[in-house]
Amino acid sequence: MAKFSIPEYKVKIDQLQPGVYIRLEGHWFEHPFLFTRFKIKSEEQIRVLRDSGVEEVTCVPAKSDRLPISRSKSAERAEAGEPEPAKKQAKDPATERFWKLKKERIEKLKTKRDEIKACEEKYRKSAKAVPGMMDGVLTGSAESVEQAGDMIADMVDVLLNDRDAVVHLMGSEEDESLYYHSLNVSVLALMLGKDIGLGQEDMSALGLGCLFHDVGKNRIDKKILKKKGPLTKPEQELLHLHPRYGVEIALKTGAFPEGALRAIFQHHEAADGSGYPKGFTKKKTHRLARVASIANVYDNLVNDPLREKAMTPYQAMSFMFAKLKNKLDMDIFSSFIRCLGIYPPGTICQLSNEAIGLVISVNQRNPLKPSLLLFDPEVPREEAVIFDMEDDPELGVLKSIHPQDLPKEIFDYLNPSTEVAYFTNNAGEKPSS
């Protein structure tokens, strides 16, 4: 593929030819193309540009296979009888087709934004309720367990009854990280539980157990929980008691189902028997606990309290597959990969057309075609394009990019969160007014 090491420059539409990489100036809504930067693939695209009133574009030689033709050659074309823009009487059918597709995508974009807004509202409401429910459980309140059960039941209902339910990337607040972690693990575990075919009763128990899987840490000295360096052996032994403490706390309410208690007690057990508190192998560990373990490990890797140690979602998934095969139920983990896709929400990707975006949601029907928030300096950040990859079958993911490797302009635009949080939403549900 030819590349040209010369600066970008302006060219007239009549100088374009397939293979030239261009950048369109102006607002995204002013032209019928999905991207403001792309490589010309056909003469049809050039006709659409001309017919849309675009007179000039910027050529990006470094990304072009061919350079624009010279002005003199363009003039020769015109003299040879090729149509001039001023002589066109009617819109080119291709232009009408491009605009129709663009308008459909604009409507879809509006729906997607409304959907994400509704999801964010639900997420914030749920996250704010968790601390109160946690405090209630610590005092033995069965009513708090019932409130938590109602919240979990809503998520279970969405996941089990809506084929279009999606998992969205949410922003979170660092000062309540324990509660966001509990909510994250619940959402991810329920998503996974749905995929492996759990029924409603097991799903409810799983969600409840995951929401309170770390409740026993409230009996551990916070200095140990927040210690940044490695724990001493006595500190580690004390930390390993939190599943036992959690079950003791949950039993006092008299309201937790058996499956939830198992998830709380066994979420740190490992398939090879190296986990705690009992050292159970896969065969002895309850299925719900094996699901909870995968969701817990993943979220801990992505949202490590030591930010410099936190992995990207893509790295976390790869690490679990390569390094934790002996510790996780790999049959269930295969379903986890299928649910979140190879590039989970929070991953920054470069597409095959060189566009860069942040994965914000994964569609469980087609996890290899997630939705991305696209970087485009020509589009204000608050109006950033949300692109559903399944809308363009030809596009694929070229590679994932670590946020630290992004140029500052792209990092600031995409604003990859230091904490990654997830929530489910009914894709067809309209936001509350």
C-alpha positions in Angstrom: 0.0 0.0 0.0 1.5 3.3 -1.1 1.8 6.1 1.5 3.0 9.6 0.9 5.1 11.6 3.3 3.8 15.0 2.3 1.6 17.5 4.3 -2.1 17.6 4.0 -3.6 20.0 1.4 -6.8 21.2 0.0 -8.2 19.8 -3.3 -11.2 20.3 -5.4 -13.8 17.6 -5.8 -12.9 17.1 -9.5 -9.4 16.2 -8.5 -10.4 13.2 -6.4 -10.1 9.6 -7.5 -10.5 6.2 -5.6 -7.7 5.6 -3.2 -7.5 9.2 -1.9 -8.0 9.6 1.8 -10.0 12.8 2.6 -11.2 14.8 5.5 -14.4 16.7 5.3 -14.6 20.1 7.0 -17.8 21.3 8.8 -20.5 19.7 10.8 -21.2 16.0 10.6 -24.9 16.6 9.9 -24.1 18.7 6.8 -23.1 15.8 4.5 -24.5 12.3 3.8 -21.4 10.4 4.9 -21.1 8.5 8.2 -17.5 9.4 8.7 -15.8 12.8 8.2 -12.5 11.1 7.4 -12.4 8.2 4.9 -10.7 6.8 1.9 -12.5 7.3 -1.4 -13.6 3.8 -2.7 -15.6 4.6 -5.8 -16.5 7.2 -8.4 -20.0 7.1 -6.9 -18.7 8.6 -3.6 -17.1 11.5 -5.6 -20.4 12.1 -7.4 -22.2 12.2 -4.1 -19.7 14.7 -2.7 -20.2 16.9 -5.7 -23.9 16.6 -5.7 -24.1 17.4 -2.0 -22.5 20.8 -2.7 -19.1 20.0 -1.3 -16.5 21.9 -3.4 -13.3 21.3 -1.5 -11.9 18.7 0.9 -8.6 18.0 2.6 -6.4 15.3 1.2 -4.4 13.2 3.7 -1.5 11.9 1.7 -0.1 9.7 4.6 -3.2 7.6 4.5 -3.9 7.6 0.8 -3.2 4.9 -1.7 -3.2 7.4 -4.6 -2.9 11.2 -4.7 -5.5 13.5 -6.3 -5.1 14.3 -10.0 -3.6 17.7 -11.0 -5.8 20.7 -11.7 -4.7 20.6 -15.4 -5.8 17.0 -15.7 -9.1 17.8 -14.0 -9.6 20.6 -16.6 -8.8 18.1 -19.4 -11.6 15.9 -18.0 -14.1 18.7 -18.2 -13.0 19.5 -21.7 -13.5 15.9 -22.7 -17.2 16.3 -21.9 -17.6 15.1 -18.3 -20.5 16.7 -16.5 -19.9 19.9 -14.5 -21.6 20.6 -11.2 -23.5 23.6 -12.6 -25.1 21.6 -15.4 -26.7 19.0 -13.1 -30.5 19.4 -13.0 -31.6 16.7 -10.6 -30.1 15.0 -7.5 -28.1 11.9 -8.3 -30.0 8.8 -7.1 -26.8 7.7 -5.2 -26.9 11.0 -3.2 -30.5 10.4 -2.3 -29.6 6.9 -1.1 -26.7 8.2 0.9 -28.8 10.8 2.6 -31.6 8.3 3.4 -29.1 6.1 5.1 -27.6 9.0 7.0 -31.0 10.2 8.2 -31.8 6.7 9.4 -28.5 6.6 11.3 -29.3 10.1 12.8 -32.6 8.8 14.1 -30.9 5.7 15.4 -28.3 7.9 17.0 -31.0 9.9 18.8 -32.6 6.6 20.0 -29.3 5.3 21.2 -28.6 8.5 23.2 -32.0 8.4 24.8 -31.5 4.7 25.6 -28.1 5.4 27.2 -29.6 8.4 29.2 -32.3 6.1 30.5 -29.7 3.5 31.4 -27.6 6.1 33.2 -30.6 7.2 35.2 -31.4 3.7 36.3 -27.7 3.0 37.1 -27.4 6.1 39.3 -30.6 5.3 41.1 -29.5 1.7 41.8 -26.0 2.8 42.8 -27.3 5.3 45.3 -29.6 2.7 46.9 -26.8 0.2 47.5 -25.1 1.8 50.5 -28.4 2.0 52.4 -29.2 -1.6 51.6 -25.7 -2.6 52.7 -26.1 -0.8 56.0 -29.4 -2.5 56.5 -28.0 -6.0 55.9 -25.2 -5.3 58.4 -27.9 -4.6 61.1 -29.8 -7.8 60.2 -32.6 -6.1 58.3 -34.7 -8.5 56.2 -36.4 -5.5 54.7 -33.1 -4.4 53.2 -32.6 -7.8 51.6 -36.2 -7.5 50.2 -35.4 -4.1 48.7 -32.2 -5.4 47.1 -34.2 -8.4 45.8 -36.6 -6.0 44.1 -33.8 -4.2 42.4 -32.2 -7.4 41.2 -35.6 -8.7 40.1 -35.9 -5.7 37.8 -32.5 -6.5 36.1 -33.4 -10.2 35.9 -36.7 -9.3 34.2 -35.0 -7.2 31.6 -32.3 -9.8 30.9 -34.7 -12.8 30.7 -37.5 -11.2 28.8 -35.8 -8.9 26.3 -33.6 -10.4 23.6 -32.3 -6.9 22.9 -31.0 -6.2 26.3 -27.5 -4.7 26.2 -24.7 -4.0 28.6 -23.7 -0.4 28.6 -20.5 1.3 29.8 -21.2 3.6 32.7 -19.1 6.2 34.5 -18.7 5.8 38.2 -17.6 7.8 41.3 -14.4 6.7 43.0 -15.5 7.4 46.6 -18.0 4.6 46.5 -15.9 2.1 44.7 -17.0 -0.8 47.0 -20.6 -0.3 46.1 -19.9 0.2 42.4 -17.9 -3.0 42.4 -20.8 -4.9 44.0 -23.2 -3.5 41.4 -20.8 -4.3 38.6 -20.3 -7.9 39.7 -24.1 -8.3 40.0 -24.7 -7.0 36.4 -21.9 -9.0 34.8 -22.9 -12.2 36.7 -26.6 -11.8 35.7 -25.6 -11.3 32.1 -23.5 -14.4 32.3 -26.2 -16.3 34.1 -28.6 -15.6 31.4 -26.2 -16.8 28.7 -25.7 -20.2 30.5 -29.4 -20.7 30.8 -30.1 -20.0 34.5 -33.8 -19.8 35.5 -35.4 -16.9 37.2 -35.0 -18.3 40.8 -31.2 -19.0 40.3 -30.8 -15.6 38.6 -32.4 -13.8 41.5 -30.2 -15.7 44.0 -27.1 -15.0 41.9 -27.8 -11.3 41.7 -28.5 -11.0 45.4 -25.4 -13.0 46.3 -23.2 -10.9 44.1 -24.5 -7.7 45.3 -23.5 -8.7 48.9 -20.5 -10.9 48.0 -18.1 -8.6 49.8 -20.4 -7.6 52.7 -18.0 -9.5 55.1 -15.3 -6.9 54.3 -17.1 -4.6 56.7 -15.6 -6.6 59.5 -12.1 -6.2 58.2 -9.9 -3.3 59.3 -10.1 -0.6 56.6 -6.3 -0.1 56.8 -5.9 -3.7 55.5 -8.5 -3.1 52.7 -6.9 0.1 51.6 -3.3 -1.0 52.0 -1.4 -0.3 48.7 1.6 -2.6 49.3 1.5 -6.4 49.6 -0.3 -7.8 52.7 1.6 -9.6 55.4 0.6 -13.2 55.9 -1.6 -12.4 59.0 -3.3 -9.6 57.1 -3.9 -11.9 54.2 -5.4 -14.6 56.5 -7.7 -12.0 58.0 -8.8 -10.8 54.5 -9.5 -14.4 53.6 -12.1 -14.5 56.3 -14.5 -12.1 54.6 -16.5 -14.8 52.8 -17.2 -16.5 56.2 -18.1 -13.1 57.8 -20.3 -12.4 54.8 -22.3 -15.5 55.3 -22.6 -14.9 59.1 -24.0 -11.4 58.3 -26.4 -12.7 55.7 -27.7 -15.5 57.9 -28.7 -13.0 60.6 -31.2 -11.4 58.2 -32.9 -14.8 57.6 -33.8 -13.6 54.1 -31.0 -14.9 51.8 -31.8 -17.9 49.6 -29.4 -20.8 49.6 -27.9 -20.0 46.2 -27.0 -16.4 47.3 -25.3 -17.7 50.5 -23.2 -20.1 48.4 -22.2 -17.3 46.1 -21.1 -15.2 49.1 -19.2 -18.0 50.7 -17.5 -19.5 47.7 -16.8 -16.6 45.3 -13.1 -16.9 46.0 -12.8 -20.7 45.5 -10.8 -21.8 42.5 -11.3 -24.7 40.1 -7.9 -26.2 41.0 -8.6 -26.0 44.7 -6.2 -23.1 45.4 -8.9 -20.7 46.5 -10.4 -19.9 49.9 -12.0 -20.2 52.4 -12.4 -24.0 52.0 -10.0 -24.8 49.1 -12.9 -26.4 47.1 -12.3 -27.6 43.6 -14.7 -26.9 40.7 -16.8 -30.0 41.4 -17.4 -28.9 45.0 -18.1 -25.3 44.3 -21.7 -24.2 43.6 -22.4 -23.2 40.0 -23.6 -19.8 41.1 -20.4 -19.2 43.0 -18.4 -20.1 39.8 -20.3 -17.5 37.9 -19.8 -14.9 40.6 -16.1 -15.7 40.7 -15.6 -14.9 37.0 -17.5 -11.6 37.3 -15.6 -10.7 40.5 -12.1 -11.5 39.0 -12.9 -9.5 35.8 -14.1 -6.4 37.6 -11.2 -6.5 40.1 -8.7 -6.6 37.2 -10.4 -3.7 35.3 -11.0 -1.6 38.4 -7.9 -2.3 40.5 -7.8 0.3 43.4 -4.2 0.9 42.3 -4.9 2.7 39.0 -1.5 2.0 37.6 -2.2 -1.8 37.9 -5.7 -1.6 36.4 -6.0 -3.5 33.1 -8.1 -2.4 30.1 -11.2 -4.6 29.5 -9.4 -6.3 26.6 -6.3 -7.0 28.6 -8.4 -8.4 31.5 -10.2 -10.8 29.3 -6.9 -11.9 27.6 -5.3 -12.3 31.1 -8.1 -14.4 32.4 -8.0 -16.7 29.4 -4.2 -17.1 29.3 -3.3 -17.1 33.0 -6.3 -18.3 35.0 -7.4 -21.4 33.1 -6.8 -23.6 36.1 -8.7 -21.4 38.5 -11.9 -20.5 36.6 -14.7 -22.7 35.2 -13.6 -22.3 31.5 -16.9 -23.6 30.2 -18.6 -20.7 31.9 -15.8 -18.3 31.0 -16.3 -19.2 27.3 -19.9 -17.8 27.7 -18.4 -14.7 29.4 -16.3 -14.1 26.3 -19.4 -14.6 24.1 -21.4 -12.1 26.2 -18.8 -9.3 26.4 -17.2 -9.9 23.1 -13.5 -9.9 22.4 -13.5 -6.1 22.9 -15.7 -5.4 26.0 -17.2 -2.1 26.9 -14.4 0.3 27.9 -12.1 -0.9 25.2 -10.6 1.7 22.9 -10.4 0.3 19.3 -9.0 1.3 16.0 -11.3 0.2 13.2 -10.2 -1.1 9.8 -11.0 2.3 8.3 -8.6 3.8 10.9 -11.3 5.5 12.9 -10.8 5.3 16.7 -13.6 4.8 19.2 -14.5 3.8 22.7 -16.7 0.7 23.1 -19.7 1.8 25.1 -22.0 -1.2 24.7 -22.1 -4.8 23.5 -25.2 -6.3 21.9 -25.5 -9.9 23.2 -27.0 -11.0 19.9 -23.8 -9.9 18.1 -21.0 -9.2 20.5 -18.4 -8.9 17.7 -20.2 -5.8 16.5 -20.4 -3.4 19.6 -21.4 0.2 19.7 -18.6 2.8 19.8 -18.3 6.5 20.6 -16.2 7.7 17.7 -13.4 10.3 17.9 -13.9 13.0 15.3 -12.4 16.4 15.9 -14.9 17.9 13.4 -17.8 16.9 15.7 -18.3 18.5 19.1 -17.7 16.0 21.9 -21.3 16.4 23.2 -22.6 15.4 19.7 -20.0 12.6 19.2 -21.2 9.9 16.8 -22.2 6.6 18.3 -21.6 4.0 15.7 -23.1 0.5 15.7 -20.6 -1.7 13.9 -23.3 -4.1 12.7 -24.5 -1.2 10.5 -21.4 -1.6 8.3 -20.5 -5.3 7.8 -17.3 -4.4 6.0 -15.8 -2.7 9.0 -13.8 -4.6 11.6 -11.6 -3.9 14.6 -8.0 -3.5 13.6 -6.6 -3.4 17.2 -7.2 -2.3 20.7 -5.3 0.7 22.1 -4.3 1.3 25.7 -5.6 4.7 26.9 -2.0 5.8 27.8 -1.0 5.4 24.2 -3.6 7.8 22.9 -2.7 11.3 21.7 -3.9 13.9 24.3 -6.5 15.2 21.8 -8.1 11.8 21.4 -7.8 10.9 25.1 -9.6 14.1 26.1 -12.3 13.6 23.5 -13.1 9.9 24.4 -12.4 10.5 28.1 -11.8 6.8 29.0 -12.9 6.4 32.6 -10.5 5.5 35.3 -13.2 3.2 36.6 -15.3 1.0 34.3 -18.9 0.3 35.4 -21.7 -1.6 33.6 -25.5 -1.7 33.6 -28.2 -3.5 31.6 -30.9 -1.7 29.8 -33.9 -2.7 27.6 -32.8 -1.5 24.2 -36.4 -1.0 23.1 -37.4 0.8 26.3 -38.2 4.5 26.1 -36.6 6.8 28.7 -38.8 8.2 31.4 -39.8 11.8 30.9 
